[in-house]
Amino acid sequence: MRRPHGGPLSPPPGPPDEPTPEEAASWRLGAWLALIGILAAVGYAARATGGTPDRDVLYKSSTAVGAIIQEAVVLMIVVGIARTAALRALRQPAGWARALLLAVATFAVIAGTAAALEPLLHAGSEQGLTPDRWDPSRSGAYTFNFIVIAAFVPIVEELVFRGVGFSLLRRFGVPVAIGGTAVAFALAHGLVQGFPILLVFGLGLGWLRWKTGSIVPGIAVHASFNALSLILAVTT
């Protein structure tokens, strides 16, 4: 008899989202945790020693180049950890219409939470990705950064956290997989004031990953949020 899946805490339709024993080998989880630990250590160290963030960082092409290199290295490491496609969850979601509705709802919750907390936490200023004004003379560099942050970065981060991370933590239960990847996601960004927003962000995307059985809807939500944030940074 098929189990219902209509409630907010019900499992996604389709086959069980459980890795095989070989896919869930302990060394993979250990390597993933080590990667997250390195990202968090580097992020917080840079935040502690970097001083006031450069408000014009998105007007520099070197920012985009640096992000591409960093994300490419992380991508190679995480692909090495998860050599099977199943662990990455880069697959068609279980029902596109349902996935779209869930993605829209997730985006609304994340965006609403960020809008409510930003005036109190000033996470955008802490991260340094909020220029004071739009500078048409440097639109090329800004566009370059926009493409990297709104397209490339979300793909890599969703593979790392909701793809491989979620799959490896799944055997400990769905709450651990959602909560664990959310905490890891927040820590890896190296922010203090922005931690609560990132945590909610990670929880929402983790829930979406579980409900759809795929990271594709999460990539869309992540990319949309980043794109909206970058647009509002120079238009408001």
N, C-alpha and C positions, 0 to 999 in steps of 0.2 A: 504494500500500500504506500502510495506516495505521500510524503510529509508535506503539509502546507507551508508556504513561505511568504505569507502576506504581511506578517507583523514586523516591526522594526528590529527585533532581535532574532528573527528567523534566518535559517541558512539560505544561501543563494541557490537558485535552481541549477540543475546540471549535475555533473559528477562531483564527488567529494574533493575539496581543495586540499588534499593531503599529499605531501611529498613521499616518495618511496624511501625505504631505509637507506639506500645508497645516496639518494639526493639529500637526505636529512643527516648525513654523517656529521658527527660532532665537530670535526675539524673545520667544516664549512661555517658553522655558527661561530666558532672561535675566531676564525679569520675575519668574518663580518664584524664581530664585536671589536676586534682590534682595529679594523678600518675606521669604524665610528669613533673609537677612542682617539685615534690619531687626528681625525678631522676636528673633533671637539677641542683637543689640546691645542692644535694649531690655530683654530678660530679664536679661542679665548686668550691665547698668548698674544695674538696679533691685536686683539681688542684692547688688551691691557697695556701694550707697549706702543701702539700706533698713534696715540694722541687723538686730537679732534679729526673726524673723518673729513676728507676732501669733498666738498659739496659739488664740485665739478667733475667728479670721477667718471660720470657717464658721458662726458664730453671728450673723453680720451679713448682713442682706439686701442691703446695698450691695455685698458681694462678688459675689453672684449677678448683680446688675444690671450691675456692671462687666464681669463675664465675658461676659454676653450681648452687651453693646455691642462689646467687643473681638472676640469670635468672629464677630459679625455683619459687622463691617468686614472681617475677614479673609476671610469667606465671599464677600462681594461682590467683593473683589479677585480671589480665585482663580477665581470664576465668570467674571469678565471676562477673565482670562487663558485659560481653557479654555471657549470658547463652545460647543463640541460635547460632547454627552453621552458620546461614546466616551472622551474624555480623563479624565472623572471616574470611570469604571468603576463607577458606581452602577447595577448591573444584576444580574440573577439569576445566581447562581454556576453553574458547570458541574457540576450534580449536587448536589442538596440533601443527600442522605445522606452522600456523600463529603465535602462541605463541612463538615457537622456534625462528622464524625470528625476532620477536620483542625483545625477550630476548637477542639475539646476538647483535642486534643494540644498545640496552640499555647498555649492558656490554661494548661495544666499546666506547660509549660516556663517560661513567663513568670512565673507565680505562684511556682513552685519556685525560680527564680533570684532573684526579688525577696525571698522569704523567707530565702534563704541569705545574701544580701548586705546586707540591711537592718541586721542587728545590727552589721555592720562599717562601713557607710557612713552610716547614719542619714539616708537620703534623705528620709524623711517629715518629720523635724524641719527639715531644710534647706528643704524646700518650704513648710513652715508650715501644712500641712493636717491636722495631727494634734492635736485638742483633748485636753486632759488628762483630761477626764471628760465624761460625758453630762449635759446640763443640760436637764431637761424644760421649764423655763420659757421656753426659747428654741428649742423644737423646730420651730416654724414656720419660722424663718429657716434652721435646719439642713436641713429638708426642701426648702426652696426651693433651697439650694445643692446638695443631693444631686441633685435633678432636673437642674439645669444641668450639673453635672460628670459625672454618670453617663449623661446622655442627649444633651444638646445638644453638649457639647464633643467627645465621641467622633465624632459625625457630621462636624463641621467638620474636625477634625484628620485623619480618614481621607480625606476629600475632598482636603485640602491635600497630604498626604504620599503615601499609598498610591494615591490617585486620580490627581490631576494630576501630582504629582511623579514617581511611578512611570512613568506613561505617557510623560512627556517624556524621562525617562532611559532608557527601555526600548531605544531604538535603539543605545545604547552597550553593550548586553548585560544579561542578567538579573542577574549579580553586581553590576554598577554600579547598576542600578535598586534592588535590595534594599539594598545597602550604602550608597549615596548617600542614599536617603530615610531610612535608619535614623540616619545621622550628622546629617542635617538635623533630624530629629525630636528627637534628643537636644539639639542645640544650641539649638533654638528654645525649649526650656523654661528655659534660663538657669541650669541647675544644675551644680555641680561634683562634689559627692559623689554625686549621683544620676545622673551621666552614664552610668556603666556599666550600670545597671539600665535606663535609658531606651534605651540602645543595643541591648541584648538585646531589649527590648520592640519596638523598631522593626524589628529583624532578623526577629523572629518574625512580626510582622504583614505585613512585606514578602513573606516566604516564603509566607504564607497567601494574600496577594493574587495572587501569581503562580500558585500551584497551583489556585486557584479561579476566576481571571479576573474577580474582583469584589471590591469593598471591603465588601460586606454582611457576610460572615463576620467580617471584621476589626472592623467597627463593633460587632458582638455581643460579640466577645472584649474589645475596648477598654472597652465599657460595663460588662461584667461585672466586669472587673478594677477599674475605678474604683469601682463600687458596693461590691464586697467590701472594698476599702481603706477606704472611708468608714464602712462598718459596723464593721469591726475597730477603727477609730480610737477609737470611743466605747464599745466593748464589751469591750476587752481592756486 
